[in-house]
Amino acid sequence: MIIVITISMNEKGMSRVVNDSRIPLTKRSVLFLASIRKRSCVKDNYMRFEGFPSAMLCFVAEGSGTVLIGNERREFEPYQLYYVDCDTSVELSLSSGKLEVYTMALQQYTEHAGAVQANTMHMRSEPPALFIPGYIRTRKAKQIWSRIQLLYEASRNSSDAMRLHLQFQELLYLIMQECSDRPRQNSAKQGLNQVTEYMQSHFHDKIDMKTLSAMANLTPSSFSRLFKRTLGESPMEYLTRVRMDSAKTLLSQKGSRVRDVSAAVGYEDEFHFSRIFHRTVGVSPTFYMKRNQLKVAVASCLQLQNSLLSLGVEPVASVNCCKNPGMGELEYEHFFTKQWEELVRSAPDVLIGDAYHMHLYDKFSEIAPSVVLASDGSWIVNYRKMADILGRKQEAEQTIHRLALRVTEAKGLLHRKLENKTVCVIQVSHDGISIQGAIDHPLNELLYRDLGLRPGRSVPLHAKMLELPPEWLPPIEADYLFILKKHQRAGSDDVYERLCGVPAWKSIHAVRAGNVMAVPHWLRMSWTPIGRNIIINELLELTGVPLEEAGYGT
């Protein structure tokens, strides 16, 4: 039996997979295999491709890492199938030492149905409409892999074009069966999908829990619990977010008015809408409308000015108003006055502060009409919040994608260099030491979760840090020890000297091997994309991985 996959195109350009000749078509298309190749890479850790000669199916046979296809990022691994077209951009970072991919270049032929004349076939240059660029989810990956291997061997050893075509069509048929025969969701989740679709299309109407729960065929309490468990927020929180996302789009349009936007997203009371918008987004609707022309100042211990720079925003002032240990009262008063005068002179429209400046919130309001506190415990939540407020969401996501590729590439390099070696970070301050843990801080998560480094013994796995006097240093089994000194004016050098005299210090493998390294303030730097990139580069250098091997600069 000959199996042919065809694509039907109606007058509106919509496509679907069909095999019923009774369906009236304007044109029918058939996909052919132009070529199949096996591509291997063992040296490059980072690769970038801007467009391809033809549309392709790509099957990962070996290797793992992170891939960015257009604006979609995902972790890839063996036995995954992807589709790219001529206009697709692809960036790839390897975490494994080798990558092996089978690429199948596709050619599309279209049958044009004439009114009187017989049908004729024409080759088409545009990419086939059968797949969307990106990952193709399959359940029978091993079976698909087996057919690709057979097809590859046949292409090398056989000149029978018809046989290759039939094998390829059988492979396509299997892939399409996988795409169309996925298990159906249970009725409750189907009901949730129906509810969310309804909310997205009727958010401007009055919506109540009774209507939504009935739509999902659940009691209101069961519906609310399932919704929260599945989507991570309550139905009303979800509805508010949908409305605010729509409001942000409308407010971005030229000539928009808050009153009109309020009514368009389902709020009869303009002032109630403004309060909800400010509470959800962080700024007022009026501010949001002017955000692209705003002057932005930063008051931060966490170098949030670097987050703005990565978004393409140059702050008019960057200050740190916090008092450091070792500062006397008169010195701090003079220091604060200078910082405050700089803020006043800059006359910002908005002032962004971190959690360390929360006590100055009311005072900042005297300078700037709007004050935003980036006080979440996650650097990426703060970063996205700032980007959203400043109209730079797309720039933020691009930066996050690039950083994820960078992390994946560095993870592979560090894994091959360090193998089973362990690391530990110790803060040294004027009043003691802190062994950094594995969770609850951007630096901890970067080192141990994202880069996959192995924590040494005594590194707290379920805590942010372990604080203690230097004389209480526990046994630490670490091959690399990174020392972060802070508040040196207040006496951290003296504390470090005490630490080096403790017997447990001299028993650390990193100390005996000469792998004790002073690092800058990684804790602060880890809160911004620029800082995280610098930490990665320093980590590679300190552990003996040349930056040119990674193919990245700072």
Beta strands, then each sheet from edge to edge (+ up, - down):
strand 1: 6-9
strand 2: 15-18
strand 3: 27-41
strand 4: 46-50
strand 5: 56-62
strand 6: 65-69
strand 7: 72-76
strand 8: 80-84
strand 9: 89-94
strand 10: 99-112
strand 11: 120-124
strand 12: 134-136
strand 13: 296-299
strand 14: 317-319
strand 15: 350-354
strand 16: 370-374
strand 17: 422-429
strand 18: 432-436
strand 19: 454-455
strand 20: 465-468
strand 21: 480-485
strand 22: 516-518
sheet 1: 2+ 1- 3+ 10- 5+ 8- 12+
sheet 2: 2+ 1- 3+ 10- 11+
sheet 3: 4+ 9- 6+ 7-
sheet 4: 14+ 13+ 15+ 16+
sheet 5: 19+ 17+ 18- 20+
sheet 6: 19+ 17+ 21+ 22+
end
